[in-house]
Amino acid sequence: MTTTELLSPIVISLKTSLTATAITFVLGIAVARWMAGMKSRMRNLLDGIFILPLVLPPTVVGLGLLLLFGRNGPLGKLLAHVGITVVFSWPATVIAAATVAFPLMYQTARAAFEQIDPNIIDAARTLGCSEWTIFWRVTVPVAWPGIVAGLVLSFARALGEFGATLMLAGSLPGRTETIPIAIYFAVEGGHMAQALYWVAVVLVISFASI
C-alpha cells in the first residue's frame, strides 16, 4: 500500500473523533446540566433514552441512524430538500461516532454536576451572580475534572467506533474508512501486517489520550 493509503484511515479517524468529541462536549454538558436540575417524573425515562446508545449493539444503533438519515428516513428526506445526503459520507462517520460517544460525556458530566455542593451555588446567587455566570464561573470549574474524564472517554469511544459507522457511512477509502473499519477489512483480506500497523496506531493514540 502507498503512504497515502496507510495514513488515510488515521487522518479520517482523528478528524472524525475530534469533531464528534466537540459535538458531544457541547451537547453532553447542556443535557447533563438540564438533567441534573430536573425534578420531573420524566427524568428516569429521559435518562434511559440518553444512555441507550451505550448499551445497544452498535449495529442496532447504526440501523436506527440509517432509518433516520436514509433516503426514506424523516431526517434524510428533510436534508434531501436542501441537497444534503448524509449516508455514505464523512459527516455520517461523525454522526455515528457522536451518537455512541454522547452517553459517556452525558453520564460523566451529570455525575460531576450532581456532586457539587448546593451551598456553593446558593452563595453565588446571594452575591448577585446570574445563572449564566454561575454556570460558567462556578459550576463548570468545580465539575471540570469530571468533564475532562468525559471528554477522554468520549474521544476514545469515538475513535473505536465500528458497527454504527460501517452501517451508516460504509467503507469508502479516503472518505469514510476509519481505522477500525480498515483493520476489519485488512484482516478479512489476509493483510495482517497492515492490520497490525493500524492496531499499533490506535494503541498509541488511545494511550496518549488517557
MDAnalysis code that builds the backbone (N, CA, C; Angstrom):
import MDAnalysis as mda
import numpy as np

u = mda.Universe.empty(630, n_residues=210, atom_resindex=np.repeat(np.arange(210), 3), trajectory=True)
u.add_TopologyAttr("name", ["N", "CA", "C"] * 210)
u.add_TopologyAttr("resid", np.arange(1, 211))
u.add_TopologyAttr("resname", ["MET", "THR", "THR", "THR", "GLU", "LEU", "LEU", "SER", "PRO", "ILE", "VAL", "ILE", "SER", "LEU", "LYS", "THR", "SER", "LEU", "THR", "ALA", "THR", "ALA", "ILE", "THR", "PHE", "VAL", "LEU", "GLY", "ILE", "ALA", "VAL", "ALA", "ARG", "TRP", "MET", "ALA", "GLY", "MET", "LYS", "SER", "ARG", "MET", "ARG", "ASN", "LEU", "LEU", "ASP", "GLY", "ILE", "PHE", "ILE", "LEU", "PRO", "LEU", "VAL", "LEU", "PRO", "PRO", "THR", "VAL", "VAL", "GLY", "LEU", "GLY", "LEU", "LEU", "LEU", "LEU", "PHE", "GLY", "ARG", "ASN", "GLY", "PRO", "LEU", "GLY", "LYS", "LEU", "LEU", "ALA", "HIS", "VAL", "GLY", "ILE", "THR", "VAL", "VAL", "PHE", "SER", "TRP", "PRO", "ALA", "THR", "VAL", "ILE", "ALA", "ALA", "ALA", "THR", "VAL", "ALA", "PHE", "PRO", "LEU", "MET", "TYR", "GLN", "THR", "ALA", "ARG", "ALA", "ALA", "PHE", "GLU", "GLN", "ILE", "ASP", "PRO", "ASN", "ILE", "ILE", "ASP", "ALA", "ALA", "ARG", "THR", "LEU", "GLY", "CYS", "SER", "GLU", "TRP", "THR", "ILE", "PHE", "TRP", "ARG", "VAL", "THR", "VAL", "PRO", "VAL", "ALA", "TRP", "PRO", "GLY", "ILE", "VAL", "ALA", "GLY", "LEU", "VAL", "LEU", "SER", "PHE", "ALA", "ARG", "ALA", "LEU", "GLY", "GLU", "PHE", "GLY", "ALA", "THR", "LEU", "MET", "LEU", "ALA", "GLY", "SER", "LEU", "PRO", "GLY", "ARG", "THR", "GLU", "THR", "ILE", "PRO", "ILE", "ALA", "ILE", "TYR", "PHE", "ALA", "VAL", "GLU", "GLY", "GLY", "HIS", "MET", "ALA", "GLN", "ALA", "LEU", "TYR", "TRP", "VAL", "ALA", "VAL", "VAL", "LEU", "VAL", "ILE", "SER", "PHE", "ALA", "SER", "ILE"])
u.atoms.positions = np.array([
    [0.838, -1.203, 0.000],
    [0.000, 0.000, 0.000],
    [0.875, 1.255, 0.000],
    [0.330, 2.320, -0.575],
    [1.058, 3.575, -0.602],
    [0.980, 4.264, 0.757],
    [1.824, 5.271, 0.942],
    [1.811, 6.017, 2.194],
    [0.467, 6.692, 2.419],
    [-0.118, 7.197, 1.343],
    [-1.429, 7.855, 1.443],
    [-2.499, 6.881, 1.919],
    [-2.463, 5.667, 1.396],
    [-3.451, 4.656, 1.783],
    [-3.269, 4.224, 3.233],
    [-2.038, 4.246, 3.711],
    [-1.776, 3.874, 5.101],
    [-2.171, 4.987, 6.067],
    [-2.025, 6.232, 5.634],
    [-2.315, 7.365, 6.512],
    [-3.776, 7.804, 6.463],
    [-4.456, 7.506, 5.358],
    [-5.828, 7.975, 5.178],
    [-6.768, 7.575, 6.312],
    [-6.812, 6.285, 6.732],
    [-7.699, 5.927, 7.847],
    [-7.361, 6.659, 9.144],
    [-6.073, 6.942, 9.357],
    [-5.657, 7.647, 10.569],
    [-6.183, 9.078, 10.555],
    [-6.016, 9.755, 9.425],
    [-6.488, 11.137, 9.295],
    [-8.003, 11.203, 9.456],
    [-8.702, 10.285, 8.797],
    [-10.173, 10.274, 8.876],
    [-10.630, 9.988, 10.298],
    [-9.985, 9.037, 10.962],
    [-10.359, 8.692, 12.341],
    [-10.141, 9.860, 13.298],
    [-8.981, 10.510, 13.188],
    [-8.686, 11.634, 14.077],
    [-9.648, 12.799, 13.819],
    [-9.885, 13.086, 12.550],
    [-10.802, 14.176, 12.215],
    [-12.213, 13.863, 12.705],
    [-12.631, 12.621, 12.507],
    [-13.965, 12.207, 12.950],
    [-14.084, 12.239, 14.463],
    [-13.093, 11.671, 15.152],
    [-13.137, 11.581, 16.615],
    [-13.109, 12.953, 17.268],
    [-12.260, 13.844, 16.766],
    [-12.172, 15.190, 17.339],
    [-13.456, 15.976, 17.112],
    [-14.030, 15.853, 15.922],
    [-15.280, 16.552, 15.631],
    [-16.422, 15.993, 16.473],
    [-16.502, 14.665, 16.557],
    [-17.553, 14.032, 17.361],
    [-17.404, 14.385, 18.837],
    [-16.165, 14.449, 19.326],
    [-15.928, 14.806, 20.722],
    [-16.358, 16.236, 20.996],
    [-16.082, 17.135, 20.063],
    [-16.505, 18.534, 20.228],
    [-18.030, 18.629, 20.305],
    [-18.709, 17.861, 19.467],
    [-20.180, 17.866, 19.471],
    [-20.717, 17.298, 20.779],
    [-20.163, 16.172, 21.212],
    [-20.643, 15.557, 22.454],
    [-20.307, 16.418, 23.671],
    [-19.218, 17.180, 23.590],
    [-18.859, 18.079, 24.688],
    [-19.953, 19.127, 24.896],
    [-20.356, 19.769, 23.815],
    [-21.378, 20.816, 23.903],
    [-22.737, 20.223, 24.298],
    [-23.166, 19.193, 23.565],
    [-24.464, 18.593, 23.843],
    [-24.487, 17.893, 25.197],
    [-23.389, 17.193, 25.521],
    [-23.333, 16.452, 26.774],
    [-23.434, 17.353, 27.985],
    [-22.702, 18.475, 27.965],
    [-22.749, 19.405, 29.091],
    [-24.128, 20.053, 29.198],
    [-24.689, 20.457, 28.061],
    [-26.004, 21.111, 28.074],
    [-27.082, 20.174, 28.622],
    [-27.102, 18.944, 28.106],
    [-28.121, 17.984, 28.543],
    [-27.879, 17.550, 29.989],
    [-26.615, 17.359, 30.360],
    [-26.289, 16.948, 31.730],
    [-26.708, 18.011, 32.738],
    [-26.466, 19.274, 32.409],
    [-26.856, 20.363, 33.317],
    [-28.368, 20.428, 33.444],
    [-29.060, 20.265, 32.330],
    [-30.522, 20.283, 32.337],
    [-31.083, 19.136, 33.164],
    [-30.510, 17.932, 32.979],
    [-30.991, 16.752, 33.694],
    [-30.650, 16.812, 35.174],
    [-29.505, 17.402, 35.509],
    [-29.089, 17.467, 36.912],
    [-30.064, 18.300, 37.746],
    [-30.695, 19.288, 37.117],
    [-31.638, 20.129, 37.849],
    [-33.082, 19.745, 37.649],
    [-33.333, 18.665, 36.907],
    [-34.716, 18.275, 36.616],
    [-35.351, 17.549, 37.792],
    [-36.593, 17.904, 38.082],
    [-37.343, 17.261, 39.159],
    [-38.546, 16.481, 38.629],
    [-38.722, 16.478, 37.323],
    [-39.893, 15.851, 36.703],
    [-39.858, 14.329, 36.811],
    [-41.043, 13.728, 36.729],
    [-41.144, 12.265, 36.734],
    [-40.574, 11.666, 35.451],
    [-40.428, 12.503, 34.444],
    [-39.904, 12.043, 33.156],
    [-38.388, 11.857, 33.192],
    [-37.753, 12.216, 34.292],
    [-36.299, 12.202, 34.353],
    [-35.716, 10.820, 34.077],
    [-36.258, 9.793, 34.721],
    [-35.727, 8.441, 34.541],
    [-35.894, 7.947, 33.101],
    [-37.033, 8.288, 32.502],
    [-37.279, 7.886, 31.118],
    [-36.286, 8.566, 30.180],
    [-36.100, 9.871, 30.346],
    [-35.168, 10.611, 29.503],
    [-33.739, 10.137, 29.723],
    [-33.407, 9.855, 30.975],
    [-32.070, 9.360, 31.297],
    [-31.797, 8.045, 30.570],
    [-32.791, 7.167, 30.552],
    [-32.640, 5.891, 29.853],
    [-32.458, 6.074, 28.356],
    [-33.192, 7.042, 27.779],
    [-33.073, 7.309, 26.346],
    [-31.680, 7.827, 26.012],
    [-31.157, 8.730, 26.837],
    [-29.837, 9.309, 26.571],
    [-28.713, 8.278, 26.705],
    [-28.901, 7.299, 27.583],
    [-27.869, 6.293, 27.812],
    [-27.996, 5.112, 26.851],
    [-29.145, 4.984, 26.206],
    [-29.447, 3.820, 25.366],
    [-28.348, 3.482, 24.341],
    [-27.771, 4.443, 23.626],
    [-26.738, 4.083, 22.640],
    [-25.523, 3.385, 23.246],
    [-25.337, 3.550, 24.562],
    [-24.193, 2.929, 25.219],
    [-24.398, 1.435, 25.426],
    [-25.640, 1.006, 25.594],
    [-25.917, -0.394, 25.912],
    [-26.425, -1.194, 24.708],
    [-26.889, -0.501, 23.679],
    [-27.362, -1.203, 22.483],
    [-26.185, -1.692, 21.645],
    [-26.342, -2.803, 20.931],
    [-25.300, -3.232, 19.994],
    [-25.064, -2.140, 18.957],
    [-23.811, -1.898, 18.572],
    [-23.518, -0.849, 17.583],
    [-24.290, -1.004, 16.280],
    [-24.550, -2.245, 15.883],
    [-25.293, -2.451, 14.642],
    [-26.737, -1.970, 14.777],
    [-27.300, -2.098, 15.967],
    [-28.665, -1.611, 16.198],
    [-28.684, -0.088, 16.143],
    [-27.670, 0.528, 16.745],
    [-27.553, 1.987, 16.684],
    [-27.396, 2.429, 15.233],
    [-26.552, 1.710, 14.487],
    [-26.334, 2.032, 13.086],
    [-27.599, 1.911, 12.263],
    [-28.377, 0.860, 12.540],
    [-29.638, 0.674, 11.817],
    [-30.606, 1.806, 12.132],
    [-30.656, 2.198, 13.403],
    [-31.528, 3.307, 13.785],
    [-31.146, 4.597, 13.074],
    [-29.838, 4.866, 13.005],
    [-29.368, 6.070, 12.307],
    [-29.653, 5.982, 10.813],
    [-29.539, 4.771, 10.274],
    [-29.820, 4.573, 8.846],
    [-31.291, 4.828, 8.545],
    [-32.165, 4.402, 9.447],
    [-33.596, 4.642, 9.266],
    [-33.925, 6.132, 9.387],
    [-33.147, 6.860, 10.183],
    [-33.376, 8.291, 10.348],
    [-32.819, 9.106, 9.185],
    [-31.574, 8.781, 8.793],
    [-30.875, 9.598, 7.801],
    [-30.889, 9.000, 6.397],
    [-31.470, 7.812, 6.241],
    [-31.535, 7.185, 4.923],
    [-32.424, 7.957, 3.964],
    [-32.447, 7.521, 2.731],
    [-33.212, 8.225, 1.690],
    [-34.685, 8.343, 2.041],
    [-35.219, 7.311, 2.689],
    [-36.640, 7.324, 3.044],
    [-36.886, 7.699, 4.501],
    [-35.832, 8.039, 5.229],
    [-35.971, 8.420, 6.627],
    [-36.443, 9.853, 6.774],
    [-37.010, 10.204, 7.931],
    [-37.534, 11.568, 8.132],
    [-36.458, 12.646, 7.997],
    [-35.315, 12.436, 8.643],
    [-34.241, 13.422, 8.531],
    [-33.586, 13.376, 7.156],
    [-33.504, 12.181, 6.584],
    [-32.926, 12.037, 5.255],
    [-33.728, 12.797, 4.215],
    [-35.053, 12.695, 4.282],
    [-35.921, 13.419, 3.345],
    [-35.806, 14.920, 3.539],
    [-35.736, 15.333, 4.816],
    [-35.635, 16.760, 5.123],
    [-34.341, 17.352, 4.565],
    [-33.238, 16.636, 4.772],
    [-31.944, 17.118, 4.285],
    [-31.856, 17.050, 2.767],
    [-32.564, 16.094, 2.157],
    [-32.541, 15.955, 0.697],
    [-33.130, 17.183, 0.017],
    [-34.062, 17.849, 0.689],
    [-34.686, 19.036, 0.114],
    [-33.691, 20.185, -0.038],
    [-32.632, 20.167, 0.784],
    [-31.606, 21.222, 0.675],
    [-30.335, 20.675, 0.018],
    [-30.465, 19.506, -0.595],
    [-29.352, 18.944, -1.355],
    [-28.267, 18.283, -0.534],
    [-28.605, 17.833, 0.676],
    [-27.616, 17.196, 1.552],
    [-27.918, 15.708, 1.673],
    [-26.918, 14.890, 1.427],
    [-27.028, 13.440, 1.605],
    [-26.028, 13.007, 2.675],
    [-26.529, 12.379, 3.714],
    [-25.676, 12.007, 4.845],
    [-25.070, 10.615, 4.672],
    [-25.888, 9.660, 4.262],
    [-25.439, 8.267, 4.180],
    [-24.257, 8.138, 3.222],
    [-23.261, 7.351, 3.649],
    [-22.044, 7.107, 2.869],
    [-21.264, 8.401, 2.590],
    [-21.183, 9.236, 3.622],
    [-20.394, 10.458, 3.531],
    [-19.607, 10.625, 4.823],
    [-18.620, 11.545, 4.804],
    [-17.836, 11.751, 6.027],
    [-18.682, 12.229, 7.200],
    [-19.642, 13.149, 7.007],
    [-20.494, 13.536, 8.132],
    [-21.191, 12.349, 8.792],
    [-21.452, 11.293, 8.024],
    [-22.084, 10.107, 8.605],
    [-21.181, 9.461, 9.641],
    [-19.860, 9.483, 9.412],
    [-18.937, 8.921, 10.405],
    [-18.976, 9.737, 11.697],
    [-19.123, 11.049, 11.556],
    [-19.195, 11.924, 12.731],
    [-20.486, 11.681, 13.502],
    [-21.593, 11.563, 12.787],
    [-22.886, 11.327, 13.431],
    [-22.865, 10.008, 14.200],
    [-22.337, 8.956, 13.574],
    [-22.276, 7.652, 14.237],
    [-21.384, 7.710, 15.477],
    [-20.210, 8.334, 15.340],
    [-19.273, 8.413, 16.463],
    [-19.846, 9.261, 17.592],
    [-20.469, 10.378, 17.255],
    [-21.037, 11.252, 18.279],
    [-22.200, 10.573, 19.008],
    [-22.986, 9.803, 18.289],
    [-24.141, 9.122, 18.895],
    [-23.707, 8.117, 19.951],
    [-22.685, 7.328, 19.650],
    [-22.248, 6.301, 20.602],
    [-21.378, 6.894, 21.715],
    [-20.766, 8.053, 21.473],
    [-19.903, 8.669, 22.484],
    [-20.685, 9.573, 23.436],
    [-21.817, 10.073, 22.986],
    [-22.605, 11.010, 23.790],
    [-22.948, 10.497, 25.191],
    [-23.412, 9.243, 25.360],
    [-23.772, 8.780, 26.706],
    [-22.630, 8.880, 27.712],
    [-21.396, 8.666, 27.273],
    [-20.258, 8.735, 28.191],
    [-20.035, 10.164, 28.672],
    [-20.121, 11.121, 27.748],
    [-19.974, 12.523, 28.126],
    [-21.120, 12.964, 29.018],
    [-22.304, 12.566, 28.662],
    [-23.504, 12.946, 29.419],
    [-23.471, 12.390, 30.836],
    [-23.205, 11.089, 30.956],
    [-23.203, 10.454, 32.273],
    [-22.150, 11.049, 33.191],
    [-20.944, 11.222, 32.663],
    [-19.842, 11.721, 33.482],
    [-20.075, 13.160, 33.902],
    [-20.540, 13.990, 32.976],
    [-20.793, 15.400, 33.296],
    [-21.945, 15.536, 34.283],
    [-22.994, 14.748, 34.090],
    [-24.138, 14.831, 35.003],
    [-23.732, 14.434, 36.424],
    [-22.943, 13.368, 36.544],
    [-22.472, 12.940, 37.863],
    [-21.632, 14.038, 38.513],
    [-20.798, 14.699, 37.711],
    [-19.963, 15.773, 38.244],
    [-20.813, 16.951, 38.713],
    [-21.853, 17.296, 37.952],
    [-22.733, 18.401, 38.334],
    [-23.508, 18.080, 39.608],
    [-23.962, 16.832, 39.722],
    [-24.780, 16.452, 40.865],
    [-23.979, 16.375, 42.167],
    [-22.657, 16.273, 42.059],
    [-21.813, 16.190, 43.254],
    [-21.392, 17.561, 43.784],
    [-21.752, 18.619, 43.069],
    [-21.393, 19.966, 43.529],
    [-22.240, 20.341, 44.741],
    [-21.599, 20.901, 45.736],
    [-22.292, 21.326, 46.953],
    [-23.273, 22.449, 46.610],
    [-24.569, 22.265, 46.859],
    [-25.561, 23.310, 46.539],
    [-25.279, 24.628, 47.239],
    [-24.589, 24.578, 48.393],
    [-24.284, 25.802, 49.132],
    [-23.386, 26.747, 48.327],
    [-22.526, 26.153, 47.477],
    [-21.657, 26.979, 46.641],
    [-22.489, 27.762, 45.630],
    [-23.465, 27.084, 45.034],
    [-24.351, 27.726, 44.060],
    [-25.184, 28.810, 44.739],
    [-25.708, 28.490, 45.925],
    [-26.525, 29.461, 46.665],
    [-25.707, 30.676, 47.052],
    [-24.455, 30.455, 47.427],
    [-23.588, 31.580, 47.806],
    [-23.366, 32.511, 46.614],
    [-23.194, 31.932, 45.430],
    [-23.014, 32.744, 44.221],
    [-24.267, 33.553, 43.917],
    [-25.433, 32.958, 44.157],
    [-26.684, 33.671, 43.906],
    [-26.851, 34.855, 44.868],
    [-26.467, 34.649, 46.128],
    [-26.596, 35.743, 47.108],
    [-25.660, 36.895, 46.781],
    [-24.611, 36.622, 46.018],
    [-23.680, 37.676, 45.602],
    [-24.148, 38.392, 44.336],
    [-25.319, 37.979, 43.842],
    [-25.897, 38.660, 42.696],
    [-25.498, 38.116, 41.341],
    [-24.888, 36.951, 41.295],
    [-24.474, 36.377, 40.011],
    [-25.689, 35.833, 39.257],
    [-25.678, 36.012, 37.948],
    [-26.741, 35.448, 37.122],
    [-26.536, 33.943, 36.980],
    [-27.578, 33.230, 36.543],
    [-27.472, 31.779, 36.381],
    [-26.416, 31.420, 35.335],
    [-26.330, 32.229, 34.286],
    [-25.331, 32.001, 33.246],
    [-23.918, 32.144, 33.803],
    [-23.704, 33.192, 34.606],
    [-22.394, 33.421, 35.217],
    [-22.051, 32.306, 36.205],
    [-23.052, 31.893, 36.976],
    [-22.830, 30.810, 37.946],
    [-22.409, 29.533, 37.230],
    [-23.069, 29.268, 36.100],
    [-22.769, 28.029, 35.378],
    [-21.327, 28.024, 34.880],
    [-20.899, 29.109, 34.233],
    [-19.569, 29.131, 33.629],
    [-18.448, 29.490, 34.606],
    [-18.766, 30.250, 35.669],
    [-17.712, 30.676, 36.597],
    [-17.638, 29.818, 37.856],
    [-18.707, 29.063, 38.130],
    [-18.724, 28.246, 39.351],
    [-18.927, 26.765, 39.031],
    [-20.050, 26.452, 38.368],
    [-20.415, 25.053, 38.138],
    [-19.384, 24.316, 37.288],
    [-19.060, 24.876, 36.111],
    [-18.123, 24.203, 35.205],
    [-16.727, 24.042, 35.814],
    [-16.138, 25.090, 36.432],
    [-14.812, 24.902, 37.043],
    [-14.789, 23.839, 38.140],
    [-15.838, 23.799, 38.972],
    [-15.872, 22.799, 40.051],
    [-16.027, 21.389, 39.473],
    [-16.820, 21.270, 38.415],
    [-17.072, 19.956, 37.812],
    [-16.045, 19.594, 36.744],
    [-15.045, 20.446, 36.527],
    [-14.123, 20.264, 35.409],
    [-13.417, 18.907, 35.380],
    [-12.938, 18.356, 36.515],
    [-12.299, 17.026, 36.452],
    [-13.212, 15.957, 35.858],
    [-14.488, 15.983, 36.231],
    [-15.429, 15.020, 35.670],
    [-15.690, 15.270, 34.200],
    [-15.739, 16.537, 33.815],
    [-15.955, 16.884, 32.412],
    [-14.783, 16.418, 31.556],
    [-13.570, 16.603, 32.061],
    [-12.378, 16.155, 31.328],
    [-12.386, 14.638, 31.172],
    [-12.785, 13.936, 32.234],
    [-12.877, 12.476, 32.157],
    [-13.878, 12.065, 31.076],
    [-14.996, 12.786, 31.004],
    [-15.982, 12.506, 29.967],
    [-15.441, 12.771, 28.576],
    [-14.643, 13.817, 28.439],
    [-14.031, 14.130, 27.148],
    [-13.110, 13.010, 26.684],
    [-12.283, 12.526, 27.592],
    [-11.336, 11.462, 27.244],
    [-12.079, 10.189, 26.853],
    [-13.081, 9.826, 27.640],
    [-13.856, 8.622, 27.350],
    [-14.614, 8.758, 26.033],
    [-15.165, 9.937, 25.778],
    [-15.901, 10.167, 24.536],
    [-14.980, 10.066, 23.331],
    [-13.791, 10.653, 23.444],
    [-12.830, 10.590, 22.338],
    [-12.426, 9.146, 22.056],
    [-12.140, 8.397, 23.123],
    [-11.725, 7.006, 22.955],
    [-12.842, 6.175, 22.333],
    [-14.082, 6.436, 22.763],
    [-15.222, 5.687, 22.203],
    [-15.446, 6.040, 20.740],
    [-15.327, 7.326, 20.415],
    [-15.498, 7.759, 19.031],
    [-14.398, 7.184, 18.142],
    [-13.182, 7.119, 18.673],
    [-12.062, 6.580, 17.909],
    [-12.252, 5.102, 17.589],
    [-12.866, 4.379, 18.514],
    [-13.018, 2.938, 18.336],
    [-14.330, 2.511, 17.715],
    [-15.181, 3.459, 17.350],
    [-16.492, 3.107, 16.790],
    [-16.350, 2.361, 15.465],
    [-17.135, 1.280, 15.324],
    [-17.046, 0.440, 14.128],
    [-18.413, 0.127, 13.527],
    [-19.271, -0.537, 14.303],
    [-20.522, -1.058, 13.763],
    [-21.454, -0.011, 13.205],
    [-21.755, 1.008, 13.999],
    [-22.677, 2.052, 13.542],
    [-22.090, 2.819, 12.365],
    [-20.779, 3.052, 12.407],
    [-20.114, 3.777, 11.315],
    [-20.194, 2.991, 10.015],
    [-19.940, 1.695, 10.089],
    [-19.968, 0.859, 8.889],
    [-21.353, 0.839, 8.256],
    [-22.406, 0.819, 9.092],
    [-23.763, 0.749, 8.568],
    [-24.211, 2.076, 7.972],
    [-23.828, 3.184, 8.596],
    [-24.296, 4.488, 8.134],
    [-23.375, 5.113, 7.087],
    [-22.055, 4.929, 7.266],
    [-21.091, 5.597, 6.379],
    [-20.440, 4.648, 5.388],
    [-20.497, 3.341, 5.647],
    [-19.864, 2.386, 4.751],
    [-18.350, 2.389, 4.895],
    [-17.682, 1.815, 3.929],
    [-16.218, 1.743, 3.944],
    [-15.683, 2.260, 2.610],
    [-15.602, 3.566, 2.497],
    [-15.122, 4.198, 1.274],
    [-13.710, 4.718, 1.517],
    [-12.692, 4.082, 0.943],
    [-11.305, 4.513, 1.154],
    [-11.129, 5.998, 0.843],
    [-10.493, 6.691, 1.768],
    [-10.247, 8.108, 1.579],
    [-11.407, 9.001, 1.955],
    [-12.561, 8.401, 2.307],
    [-13.743, 9.202, 2.649],
    [-14.353, 8.809, 3.990],
    [-14.659, 7.529, 4.149],
    [-15.319, 7.087, 5.386],
    [-14.604, 5.924, 6.062],
    [-13.483, 5.503, 5.520],
    [-12.774, 4.345, 6.080],
    [-11.941, 4.768, 7.287],
    [-12.486, 4.530, 8.472],
    [-11.766, 4.835, 9.707],
    [-10.818, 3.683, 10.048],
    [-10.019, 3.862, 11.094],
    [-9.050, 2.830, 11.472],
    [-9.723, 1.496, 11.817],
    [-10.774, 1.465, 12.670],
    [-11.409, 0.171, 12.969],
    [-11.927, -0.537, 11.722],
    [-12.501, 0.228, 10.788],
    [-13.003, -0.378, 9.556],
    [-11.844, -0.889, 8.708],
    [-10.759, -0.109, 8.642],
    [-9.585, -0.526, 7.875],
    [-8.979, -1.808, 8.453],
    [-8.960, -1.913, 9.778],
    [-8.435, -3.120, 10.428],
    [-9.291, -4.327, 10.064],
    [-10.596, -4.154, 10.135],
    [-11.511, -5.262, 9.844],
    [-11.305, -5.799, 8.430],
    [-11.280, -4.917, 7.450],
    [-11.159, -5.368, 6.070],
    [-9.743, -5.824, 5.734],
    [-8.749, -5.308, 6.460],
    [-7.382, -5.787, 6.254],
    [-7.253, -7.232, 6.728],
    [-7.832, -7.522, 7.894],
    [-7.807, -8.894, 8.413],
    [-8.616, -9.815, 7.510],
    [-9.770, -9.337, 7.066],
    [-10.622, -10.144, 6.191],
    [-9.919, -10.467, 4.874],
    [-9.084, -9.533, 4.416],
    [-8.361, -9.748, 3.168],
    [-7.027, -10.440, 3.342],
    [-6.687, -10.817, 4.589],
    [-5.438, -11.516, 4.853],
    [-4.217, -10.622, 4.918],
    [-4.418, -9.308, 5.068],
    [-3.290, -8.366, 5.140],
    [-2.994, -8.058, 6.614],
    [-2.404, -9.005, 7.290],
    [-2.192, -8.884, 8.726],
    [-1.196, -7.775, 9.076],
    [-0.186, -7.563, 8.244],
    [0.814, -6.531, 8.530],
    [0.159, -5.150, 8.575],
    [-0.755, -4.897, 7.628],
    [-1.470, -3.621, 7.618],
    [-2.373, -3.494, 8.839],
    [-3.062, -4.572, 9.154],
    [-3.955, -4.563, 10.312],
    [-3.183, -4.274, 11.592],
    [-2.036, -4.921, 11.772],
    [-1.229, -4.714, 12.970],
    [-0.670, -3.295, 13.034],
    [-0.373, -2.725, 11.877],
    [0.111, -1.349, 11.825],
    [-0.955, -0.404, 12.365],
    [-2.204, -0.565, 11.900],
    [-3.282, 0.310, 12.366],
    [-3.640, 0.035, 13.826],
    [-3.514, -1.230, 14.248],
    [-3.739, -1.551, 15.659],
    [-2.725, -0.813, 16.529],
    [-1.473, -0.795, 16.111],
    [-0.427, -0.101, 16.859],
    [-0.719, 1.391, 16.940],
    [-1.202, 1.956, 15.842],
    [-1.538, 3.387, 15.825],
    [-2.654, 3.691, 16.804],
    [-3.690, 2.855, 16.815],
    [-4.811, 3.060, 17.731],
    [-4.351, 2.952, 19.187],
    [-3.488, 1.984, 19.463],
    [-2.973, 1.822, 20.824],
    [-2.219, 3.060, 21.280],
    [-1.403, 3.596, 20.402],
    [-0.613, 4.790, 20.746],
    [-1.520, 5.992, 21.006],
    [-2.483, 6.215, 20.116],
    [-3.403, 7.343, 20.267],
    [-4.242, 7.192, 21.527],
    [-4.772, 6.000, 21.764],
    [-5.614, 5.765, 22.937],
    [-4.823, 5.942, 24.230],
    [-3.620, 5.391, 24.268],
    [-2.796, 5.507, 25.473],
    [-2.411, 6.952, 25.720],
    [-2.105, 7.683, 24.662],
    [-1.737, 9.101, 24.812],
    [-2.913, 9.922, 25.343],
    [-4.116, 9.638, 24.853],
    [-5.278, 10.396, 25.302],
    [-5.597, 10.118, 26.772],
    [-5.392, 8.870, 27.188],
    [-5.654, 8.513, 28.590],
    [-4.580, 9.094, 29.511],
])
